[in-house]
Amino acid sequence: MKSTHPILPFLAFVFTALVLSACQTIDDQPIPPSTGPDARSAFTGTYVMRDSSWFNGAPVDPPFVYYILAVTTEGTLADTLFFNHLGNGEETYYAILSGNNFIFPAQTAGVNFTLNGDGAFTDSTVFYQTLVGSAFSRGRGVRQ
């Protein structure tokens, strides 16, 4: 009868230990937010804006509206930015930031309308476009 080599049981033990250590259970605890610098701070602040709007495809008079836009995080975490006084209005709308780009998900504007749109930050400038009902607006502003 043949006997097994003395190293084989040891190798089998090491292999089993490696397999079992790779099968550890995943902790169900949520991942805490980053404690590092907030990447959104590069985009927060006030912007001197120039907007133009169209209603049912026709330009709105006056052709340009100038105003101050305040972009904030309002104490939130992660990827949300708030646009205060967007379009020179009194409302605040939120956007989801991804890199230098953002989207305005559908949200209530006025009584019976929905606002959505998108935009981007480049250097110290913000660009955006929104659609509210039949009104299309496009804005550009420089950070102060």
C-alpha positions as CSV (number, residue, x, y, z in Angstrom):
1,M,0.0,0.0,0.0
2,K,1.2,3.5,-0.9
3,S,1.5,6.2,1.8
4,T,0.7,9.8,1.0
5,H,3.5,12.3,0.9
6,P,3.6,14.2,4.3
7,I,3.3,17.6,2.7
8,L,-0.1,16.8,1.0
9,P,-2.2,17.1,4.2
10,F,-0.5,20.4,5.0
11,L,-1.2,21.8,1.5
12,A,-4.8,20.6,1.8
13,F,-5.1,22.5,5.1
14,V,-3.6,25.7,3.6
15,F,-5.9,25.5,0.6
16,T,-9.0,25.0,2.8
17,A,-8.0,28.0,5.0
18,L,-7.6,30.2,2.0
19,V,-11.0,29.2,0.5
20,L,-12.7,29.8,3.9
21,S,-11.0,33.2,4.4
22,A,-12.2,34.3,1.0
23,C,-15.8,33.5,2.0
24,Q,-16.1,36.0,4.8
25,T,-19.5,37.5,5.4
26,I,-20.1,41.0,4.2
27,D,-20.8,43.6,6.9
28,D,-24.3,45.0,6.4
29,Q,-23.4,48.4,8.0
30,P,-23.7,51.4,5.7
31,I,-20.6,53.1,4.5
32,P,-20.1,56.4,6.3
33,P,-19.9,59.6,4.3
34,S,-16.5,60.9,3.3
35,T,-14.8,63.0,5.9
36,G,-12.5,64.6,3.3
37,P,-13.1,67.8,1.5
38,D,-16.4,68.3,-0.3
39,A,-15.9,68.2,-4.1
40,R,-19.0,70.3,-4.5
41,S,-17.4,73.3,-2.8
42,A,-15.6,74.0,-6.2
43,F,-19.0,75.0,-7.6
44,T,-20.8,76.7,-4.7
45,G,-21.0,80.4,-4.5
46,T,-22.7,83.3,-6.3
47,Y,-22.9,83.7,-10.0
48,V,-23.8,86.7,-12.1
49,M,-26.2,85.2,-14.6
50,R,-27.6,86.1,-18.0
51,D,-30.7,84.2,-19.1
52,S,-32.7,84.0,-22.2
53,S,-36.1,82.3,-22.5
54,W,-38.5,81.1,-25.2
55,F,-42.2,80.4,-24.8
56,N,-43.7,78.0,-27.4
57,G,-40.6,78.6,-29.5
58,A,-40.8,82.4,-29.5
59,P,-38.2,84.5,-27.7
60,V,-39.5,86.2,-24.6
61,D,-39.1,90.0,-24.3
62,P,-36.8,91.3,-22.9
63,P,-34.3,89.0,-24.6
64,F,-32.0,88.8,-21.6
65,V,-32.5,88.8,-17.8
66,Y,-29.6,89.4,-15.4
67,Y,-29.6,88.3,-11.8
68,I,-27.6,86.7,-9.0
69,L,-27.7,82.9,-8.7
70,A,-26.6,81.3,-5.4
71,V,-25.4,77.7,-5.6
72,T,-25.3,75.9,-2.2
73,T,-25.2,72.5,-0.7
74,E,-27.7,73.5,2.1
75,G,-25.9,71.1,4.5
76,T,-26.5,68.0,2.4
77,L,-24.0,65.2,1.7
78,A,-23.0,63.5,-1.5
79,D,-24.0,64.9,-4.9
80,T,-26.8,67.5,-4.4
81,L,-26.5,71.1,-5.3
82,F,-29.2,73.8,-4.7
83,F,-29.8,76.6,-7.2
84,N,-31.4,79.6,-5.4
85,H,-33.2,82.2,-7.5
86,L,-32.8,80.2,-10.7
87,G,-34.2,82.2,-13.6
88,N,-34.4,85.2,-11.3
89,G,-37.3,83.6,-9.5
90,E,-37.9,83.1,-5.8
91,E,-37.8,79.3,-5.8
92,T,-34.9,76.9,-5.1
93,Y,-34.3,73.9,-7.3
94,Y,-32.0,71.0,-6.7
95,A,-29.6,69.3,-9.1
96,I,-27.6,66.1,-9.0
97,L,-23.9,66.6,-9.7
98,S,-21.7,64.2,-11.5
99,G,-18.2,65.4,-12.2
100,N,-18.6,68.9,-13.7
101,N,-22.1,68.1,-15.1
102,F,-25.5,68.2,-13.3
103,I,-29.1,67.4,-14.0
104,F,-32.2,68.9,-12.7
105,P,-34.5,66.0,-12.1
106,A,-38.2,66.6,-12.6
107,Q,-39.5,68.8,-9.7
108,T,-42.4,71.0,-9.1
109,A,-42.2,74.6,-10.5
110,G,-45.1,76.8,-9.7
111,V,-48.5,75.3,-9.2
112,N,-49.0,73.0,-12.3
113,F,-45.6,72.8,-13.9
114,T,-42.6,70.6,-13.8
115,L,-39.0,71.8,-14.2
116,N,-36.2,69.6,-15.5
117,G,-32.9,70.3,-17.3
118,D,-29.2,70.0,-17.2
119,G,-26.0,72.0,-17.2
120,A,-22.3,72.1,-16.5
121,F,-19.6,73.9,-14.7
122,T,-16.4,74.9,-16.6
123,D,-13.7,76.9,-14.8
124,S,-15.6,79.6,-13.0
125,T,-18.7,79.5,-15.3
126,V,-22.0,77.7,-15.0
127,F,-24.2,76.9,-18.0
128,Y,-27.7,75.4,-17.8
129,Q,-30.9,74.9,-19.7
130,T,-34.3,74.1,-18.2
131,L,-37.8,73.3,-19.5
132,V,-40.9,74.4,-17.5
133,G,-44.1,73.5,-19.3
134,S,-43.7,75.3,-22.7
135,A,-41.0,77.7,-21.5
136,F,-37.3,76.9,-22.3
137,S,-34.6,78.8,-20.6
138,R,-30.9,78.9,-21.1
139,G,-28.4,80.6,-18.7
140,R,-24.8,81.4,-18.4
141,G,-23.0,82.9,-15.4
142,V,-19.6,83.8,-14.0
143,R,-18.7,82.9,-10.4
144,Q,-18.0,85.9,-8.2
